[in-house]
Amino acid sequence: MENPWWHRAVVYQIYPRSFADADGDGMGDLRGIIDHLDHIAGLGVDVIWLSPIYRSPQDDNGYDISDYQDIDPVFGTLADFDELLAGVHERGMRLVMDLVVNHSSDEHPWFTESSSGTDNPKRDWYWWRPARDGMEPGTPGAEPNNWGSVFGGSAWEYDPATREYYLHLFSRKQPDLNWENPEVREAVYAMMTWWLDRGVDGFRMDVINFISKDPALPDGAVRAGSAYGDGGPSFIDGPRMHEFLREMHERVFAGRDKMLTVGEMPGVTVAEAVRYTDPARREVDMVFAFEHVDVDRGPDPWTLYPLQLTKLKGIFARWQAGLAEVGWNSLYWNNHDQPRVVSRFGDDSPQWRERSAKMLGAVLHLHRGTPYVYQGEELGMTNAPFASIADFRDIEALGHYAQAVDHEGRSPEDVLTVLRARGRDNARTPMQWDASPHAGFTTGTPWLAVNPNHTEINAAAAAKDPDSVYHFYRRLIELRHEDPVVVYGDFTMLLPDDERLYAFTRRHGDTELLVIGNFSGEPARAGIDDAGAWSSAELVLTNAPAPAGLELEPWQVVVYRRTLTR
Ligand code: GLC
């Protein structure tokens, strides 16, 4: 079988609300994206993934959809969308949409009907359940089970009109769709087909491994200090998950080539990912796994745990090995749900920001898999200086704050410390286009404050500076397109126990790459076999003066290439 095009591709994610505002209402829009397509094309990426732009009450910034076949007026119209799609295609790129079908908005007509009465034909499109046996509906503790929602509070909302509860794994405005019902599945497949017929090139599937739930919905284990049980075991990679994806593939994607599908899958294991991405099974092309971005989480959600590099390397090594023969990895540090990587695993001080951002980019992009760049990552954008909880807009940050401070007795300072480091709004501050007052993002008042460091960190400055993070990312993407060793080379992790250096080789035919990144602010020498030979090999890429031997400067990355002689 011919290798799929997306093996060689790099994807750029746009969070439309924060990308570029053309009409001055403080929120990004499709016209803003159209105006900035050359910035993205200039990076050399192959695909754009758009976070949701569908009609939505915007409770979770568009991940709560009330009409899957229309554009939210905040973002524009279907005509704007068609123009954007044409602009993307003209530049030789593809466009992938976000598919949010674990849940809809509670304002979707499906849900309005479903909630209108227990005998409505769409009642069973969502997860309605009566109160716990022997309990009075609507009273404390009467919820059908003990699950907590991802955003804090119970996963059940009581509906006084029909005296039943509906399940919402996310906010109460995001009721979970019941995929057990074949009519739900048909409606989703028809909607997907409508977009593909319009010309889109695939989907990023939101929390797709949550769609199959154990219909018994049993109570989950309760973690110490928490008010709720963990329903995960009943809905992560649930009983009919693979069946549903195969059915979707058959009904929607079969016979269409050149598509890209990527499933966002919190909690997915390597073994499951192999099954999801085995081309012979026809489910999805790749998954977004979470282990590497959960590396600095620990037993207590309100404690910050420092990065342990050895642990991070262990995770990547397992995923690289696990999907080496069958399946395919996606590679990402950032998206709209993660803090900025340069602030998280690098050093965002003026001295080391650019250098550590480049090191992180190179280490990630030179793994085997399809890299994703999140808007602003190519500028080395940083976390934001949130002063108080009033500065946050994210429903998750606000929900967790309320649960932790108001119900679990946590100190507001502790909670804020963690939200400042980890909160999703860090990724959602407006894109920094230039040094002007709102960073060129809007002429109005931005919905979330622009990071004050945009006077230094912005796209206009980066484009002009040949040593910028932007041009370094451009070079990384070019390298993937030029050299098959980056795409197909076998992966071998070196120095697994080194606390500072991240080192690996890639090998394809007689070409071998060596990548070493220094994850510390101290110089470090790589004690690898063959160091002498490597240090005289071709230095393909670095972010600091060429090292003597394999002695790396703080946050330096080096990429060497050599040809093996037999
Ligand atoms: C995914 C999205 C996130 C959203 C959630 C619920 O994790 O990436 O932004 O809040 O699903 O749709």
Residues whose N, C-alpha, C, O or C-beta is under 5 A from the ligand:
A	BS01	GLC	D60 Y63 F170 D206 V207 D337
